[in-house]
Amino acid sequence: MKFQPNNHGSLVKLADRKPSAFSEVAPESPRPPEMLTGVSFDGPSLSVVDSVVHEILISHAYEVDREMRADRYAIDLAALTRFAGPNIRKDDILRSLEKLRQTTISFGDSGHPDRRYKGVQMVVSWEELTRSTALIGYMFAPPIKALMRTMPSYAYLELAALGNGNMHLKHSPALYKHLALQSTKKRWQPGEDNEIYIRFSPQELAEIIQFPGHDDPEKLNVGKLTKFVRGSLDDLSSVSRFKTSVKIVPEKGRGRRINSICYTLRLKAPDFRHVRLRLDYKAKQQFRMGGADDPKYIVRSDLWDRAFKVFKLAGHTSNSYFKLWLVALQEALSGKALTPGYETRGYRGDALLAAIEDRGTAFAAWGLFEEEADDADLVAHLAIRSNAPLAIQTEAEAARRNRMGKGWKTTTLKKRAAAYVESAKPGRTPEDELADYLASKAAKEEAQRIEAEMAVAWEELPPAPAQQTQKPVSTVYVLSDEVTADEFTTEIGFLLSEMSGDEQRILRFEGSLTAVHKVSATPAQWASFESDIQPYLATGDAA
């Protein structure tokens, strides 16, 4: 069975939704290489709107009929108008369709002789009018359907980047399609070299985008071509798969002749809207929010699962991404920088708040995670023991509860945070912690000795055999009622997982939940644990 790539996002479902939904859903449609580069046209000069209309018609047809076997297709004229851009009117669409009907297209850049076509009519279209709606009926010539039916390789076109009023220069769609194809040569990997370099001579680029003079070097105006190249960066700024930059390299020596035009595509992480999860998040109300918060800062919980699937930050569970988001958000809202990245990164501090305002919390959080996956900054800071990372996360959680304004208790959270800060104050050394631990251990051993003597006196038990193996010390901790199972697993569980040594204890946790752990650690680690566990306890003391 042959593979058929899916559309990402549905144009059919978007037909009845408000115009802003087009950019929110960001539909994508696959195209074979033959339709992305090496394409030439014969007929009226096509504008950006004309190109957008044609791509939307193809995308819509492919969504409803992936085998491209149908004789005809139909799309609502009002929906097609909305998809093309906010300033487009129905008359603009009708004029575009007229131009497309008068234009033939040739597909030439293919390694397969049977996939090369010349003089193919772009579309046959007409209006279907009823009392309540106006539909555009249309059909494609067999070569277009054949190319779409079988795609040995392909790249996705972002329809919201092409349409929705994001492109203005007539050659930008052709440039974007070629760059989209080039971007498939590499997959984004966290922390890896995610850049693709593409070099063109002026004549090569002119040929690809069908710039005036592409067929005659003497008629090619390189100055106008380079002006287009610089201006096209704005048209490409809405592309989510990659970020584009360009360098124009002059010839050596005197003169202003251009040697080459060099594009750099900086690949981005996959769009979170197209990261597939095998979960039905619509079925459960609790999945629709990523932790209650001020409506301005709330994020759907499925984003944390998508982030866990894509970014794979070491030691991070889905809930860890939520906590990382809260820390970055609190840093931005408070204005108290945790690292120099607060001033330099695209999704920290004021830049994070601007991204929330401009594109919403999901985009801002995703951008934060991508930056951290490429080069850990805030994540690295939170991993340093001396800066009390649990204090930072606890303060961020307290701030979230305060933003809710529902009278949630934050006293215990603030107590925990203060204890974490105290334990991480400069000047305390491992020797200090060891001394505290030894003093605590001596007091507990003395209490155990007295209890043992009392037990012998009252119960007249014989002394233990001299060769009897010493049993592990058993300690009971009564947890605060506010400690959730998730906090126990991710915070206390994390503390226990880092411990390893010769001194063994049996730890029993009671209160908000019950758990028993047998743990071995060094004296210094036990001293650190005794300090770290205090904020989670009901009274601050182990039983």
N, C-alpha and C positions, 0 to 999 in steps of 0.2 A: 504493500500500500504506500503510495507516494505521500510525502510530507507537504502539507499546505500551511504556511504560517497564518496565524490569526491576526485580525485587526486588534489593536489595543484601544479600548473605549468604543462606544457604540454611537454612530451617527443617527441611527434609527431612533434610539432612546432619547437623543438630544433634540430631536425635531420639535418636541412640544415644550421644551424647557426654556428658561430665560436666557438671553444672550450670554451672560457671564458664565453660564455652565460650560460653554465651549472651551474656554481657557482652563476652567477648573478640572474638567475631565481630561483634557489634552489628548484627543484621539490620535492614533498613529495607524498608518497603513503600509504594508510591505510593497516594495517594488523590485523587479529584477534589474540587474545592471544595465540591460539594453534600454531601459526607460529612464535611467538616471544620468547617463553620460553618452557622448557621441550622437546626440539627437539634433536633427536639423529640421527647419520649418520652411514651408513655402506658402505664402499668402499674406494677409494683412499683418502688420507689426502687432505682436501680442503684448499686452500690458501685464502687470502683476495680477490684477483681478482676473484677467482671462486665464492665466496659468493656474490660479487658485481654483477657479470654477471647474476647470478640466480635471484637476486632481481630486476634488471633492466628488465629482461624478464617478470617477473610477473607484474611489474608496467606497462610496455608497453601494455601487454595483457589486463590488467584491464582498462586502459584508453580507448582503442578502443572497449572494450566489457565488460561493467561493470557486465553484467549477466553471463559472463564467459560460454557462450553457444557455441561459435565457435569451430569448429573441429581443426583449425590450425591458427597460427599467423605468422607474418613475420616482421622483423626489419632489417634496413640497417646495414650491417656489419661495415661500416665506422663510422656510428653514434654510434653504440654499443661500438666500440673501443674508441671513444672520451669520451663517458660517463664514461668508466671504469677508466680513468686516463691519465694524460699527457704523461706518459712514457710507455704506453701500446701499443703494436703492434697487427696487425690482427692475426699473428700467435699465440700470447698469448691468444687471445679470442678463437681461434679454439681449442687450447689445453685445455682451461677451459671447453668448451662445451663437449669435449671428456670425461673429468673426471666427469662432471655432468651426462652424460649419463650412466656412470658406477656406480653411487652412488644411493642408496636408502635412504629414510628419514622416520623417525617415529615421529608422533606428539602425545605426551603423556600427556602434562600438561593441562587437560581440565576437567571441571566439568560436561561435557555432554558426556555420553558413546558413543553416535552416532557420535561424532566428534573426536574420537581417531582412528588413522590409523598407521599401521606398514608396512615397506617394500615398500613404495611408490617411484617409480622412479622419480627422480628430474625433468628430462626433456627429451623429445625425440626431437632431432634437426637434421638439415641437411642444406646444402648450396644450394641456388638457384642462378645460374649464368646466367647473360645476357651479352651482349656486353659492356654495360656501367656500370652496377652495380652488386654488390654481396649482396644477401639477406641471412639472416639466417631464415629459416623456422623452426617452433617449435610447439610443443603441450605439454599439461600437462595431467597427470593422473587425473581421475575424483575426487579423494579426495582433491587435491589441488584446483581444480575449485570449489568444494563444500564449502571449508573453505572460499574462497575469495567471493563466491556468497552471503553468509549470515554471517554478522558480528554483533552479539548482543552487542559486545564491541570491541574496536579497539584502536590502537595507530598509529600515523604517523611515517613512516621511512623517514628520510632526506637523499635522495639519494646522494646529494652533500657531505654530511658528510661521508657516506659509501664509495662512489666512489671518483672520481676526484683526486685520489692519496693521500687522507687524512688519510687513515688507513694503517698500515704496519704490525702489529702483527696479526698472524693468528686467535687468539681467540677474537680479538677486536670486530668483527661484532656480534658475539653471545652475548658478554657482553653488547654492545650497544643496541641490540634488547631488552634484559631483562630490562635494565635501562629505555629505552623508554616506555615500558609497565608500569613500576613502576611510571613514571613521570605523568601518567594520573590520579593518585589518588588525585591530587589537581590541581586547576586552579590558574594561577598567578593573584594576586590582588594587586593593587597599595598600598604600605605601609604596607602590611600584612606579616605574616610569610610565606614566599614563599620557604621554605626548606623542602625537603623530606629526611628522614633518613632510610637507609637500612643496615641491619646487616646480615652478612653471617659467618658461620663457614668455615674454609678452604675447608672442604669436600663438603659443600653445594654449594659454588661458583664453585668448580671444576666440580660438576655434571651439573650445569647450562650451563657452557661454554664448557663442554666435554673436560676438560683438562686431559692430560695423568695421569692415576692413579685414575680417578674419580670413577671407579667401584671397586677399591681395596684400602682401606686406607693405607695398608702397602706399596703400590707402589707409593703413592702420594708424590711428592717432593714439600713440602710446600715452601722451599726456592725459587725454580723456579716459583712457583705460585705467591709469593709476588713480585718477580722481574717483572713478567708480570703485576701485578696490578699497580705497580708504573709506568711502561712504558706505560700502556694503557691510562693514563691521556693525553698524547700528542695526541693519536689517537682520543680522544673524544673532543679535543679542538675546533673542527669545528662545533660541534653540536650547533644549535641555540636555541633549546627549553630549555636547562638547562646547567649549568656549573657544572662540576664534581670535587669533592675533595674526598680524601680517608684517613682514619686513620687505621693503622694496630695495633691492641691491643694485646700485649703479655700476656701470662699466668702470674699469680702472683707467686712470688718466683723466685728462680734461674732457669736458663736455657733460651733457646731461642725459646721455643714452642709458636706458635701463637694461641691465643684464638679466635679472630674474626677479620674480615675485614669489616670496616664500611664505607659505601659510603654516601656522602651528595650531593644531587642534589639541586642546587640553581636555581629555575625556573626563566626563563626570560620572558619578555613581548612577546606577539605574534609577529612573524616575520612580519614586515610591508608589505612585498610582498604578504602576504596571508590574510591581513585585507581587507575584501570586502567592496566596496562602491557602492551604486546604482547610479553611475554617469559614463557617457561615456567620459573619459578624452582624448580619442583619437580624439574626434569630434571637439574640440576647441583648437586652437593654444595657447591661453592664459593660458590653464591649464598645459601646458608642462613645465613651469618654475615656480619656487616659488619665483618670484621677480628677475629681471635682476641683474646680478652680474658678477664678474670675473668668467670665465668658471671653474676655480678650485674649486669654492665655491658655485656654483649654485645648487639648489635643486628643484625637481619637486613640483608643488604646491599641488598635491594630498597627499603628505606626511603630510602636516599640517592638512588636513581633517582626515587622518587616525590616527594621533596623538590625535586629539580632540575626536575621537571615542573611543580610547583605554585608554588613560591616565587620562582624566577627571580632569585636574588640576583646582582647584577652581578659578573661575573668568576668566578662559582662553577661548577665542574663537579660531577658527582656525588661525586667523591672529596673535593672541597672541603667538602661538608657533613659527611662523616666526620671530617675534620680539625677542623672547627668544633666538632663534638660532643666530640672528645677534649680540645680546649682548655677548653671549658666544664666538662667532667667533672673534669679535673685542677685547674681553679680551685676547684671545689667541694670536692674531696677534700683539697686542700692548705690550703684556707682563706685563700689569698693572693689577694685581690681584684684584678682587672685594671681594672675600672671601677666607678663608683658603682652601676651596675645590679646588681652582685653583691648589694646589700642590698635593692633595691627591686623587682626583677623576679620574676615568678612561676616562672621556670625557670632560676634562677641560684643559686649558692651552696647554702645549706641547703635552700632551696625546691626546687632541682633534685633533691637527694638525697631529699627527702620525696616528690616526684613519682615518682621511680624506685621507692621503697619502696611507694607507694600503688598506682600503676597500671602500672609497668614502664618499661623503658628506651625503648621505641618511643614511648609517649605523651610521656615527658619530652623526648626529642629533638625530636619534632614540635612540642611547645609552644615549645621554644627557637627553632626555625626560624621559627615564626609570629611570635613577638615581634620577632625580628630583621628579618623582612620588613616588619612594620608600622612599626618604628622602629629602624633599625640602631644598635646600641650596641657589642656585642662585635665585630661585623663592621667597624664604623667604626674601632674601636681597632686591629684587626689590619691595617687598611689604612694606618695612619700609619707612615711610614718610620722615624721617630725611636725607636719603641718596639721595634724589632727583632722584627717579627711572626714571622719565620722561627724565631727563637729560642724564642718561645712555643710554636709548633706542634711544634718539634723536642723540646722538653722534654715536651710532652704525649705525643708518640709514645714517648719513652723511658720515661715513666711507664706507658704501656700495656704495654710489653714487660716491665717489672719486675713488673707485676701478674700476668703469666702464670706467673712462677716457673719457667720452663723453661730458665734459663741463657742466654737470648738476649743477644747482645752489645749493649751500649748505650754502649760507650766512644766509638765514633766519633760517635754521636748527641750525646753530652754535649760532645764536642769541637766539633761544629758549633754547638751552642747557645751555648757559651762564646764562640766567635768572633763569632757574631751579636750577643751582648750587648756584647762589646768594641767592635764597630764602631758600636754605637748609643749609646755612653756620652755623657753631656752634655759639652759643651765642644768637641767636634769640629765644625768648620765645613766648609762646602764648600771654603773656601780651604785648610784642612788637607789634605783629601782630594786637592785639585788639586796641592798641593805634593808629597805622597807620590807621586802619579801621575807628575808631571814628573821627579822624581828616579829613579823606576823606569824611566821612558821613556828618560831620558838614559843610564842604565846599559845598557839593552838596545840602544840605538843605538850606543853605544861598542863593545859586543860584536859587533854586526853589522858595524861598520866594520872591526874587526880581522879578522873572518872574511872579509870581502870582499878586504882586502889580501892575506891569506894565499892566497885562491883565485887572485888575479891572479899572485902570485909563483910558485905551484906549477904552475898550468895555463897561464900566459902568455896569459891571455885579454885581448883588447883592451878598453879602457874602453867603458862604455856610451855611446851617442850622447847628446849634450847635451839633445836634445829628448824623450828617452824618458820616457814617463809612469811615475811611481813606482808600483810594484805594492803592493797591500795587504799589510800585515804579517801573517804567518802564525804562529799560536801553537798549540801542542799542549798539551792538558790531560789528564792521566792521572787518571781517576775512581777513587774508592774502590770496592772490590768490593761495598760495601753499598748503593751508589746503584742504585735500581731504575729501570726504564724509566718507571714512573709518576711517581716523584720527579723524574726528569729533565724530563719534560714539564711537570709542574705547578709545579715550583720553579725550575729553571734556565731552562726555557722562558719562565716568567713574567718573570724578570730580563731576558732578551734582548728580549722583546716590548715592554718599556718604553723601550728605547734608540733614539735617533735623533740623528744629527749628521753631521758632515762627515768624520770620521776613520774609515776603513774597515779592518776586520781580517777575516781568514779564521780561524775558530776550529775546531780539530779536537779532538774529544773521543774518548779511547780508554780502555780498561780494562774496566769492567763492561759497557759498550756502546760503539758507535762511531757518531759523528755529525759532520757538517761543517756549519757555518753561516757565512754571510757577513753581517757585522753592521756597521752604521755608527752612531757615537755621538760625543758630545762628550767632550773630555778629562776633565771631571769625572765623566761617566757611566762612562768606562773605569776611572777610579780607584775608583769605587764597586764596579764589577763585579769588579775584581781582589781587593777585600776580601771580597765576598760569595761568590766561587767557592771560596775556600780550604777551607772545611769539607767540600766535596764531593770534594777531591782525595786521592789515595792518600798523597802525601807532603807535601801542603800547598803545593807549588810547581808552577808551569807548566813544561812541558818546553821 
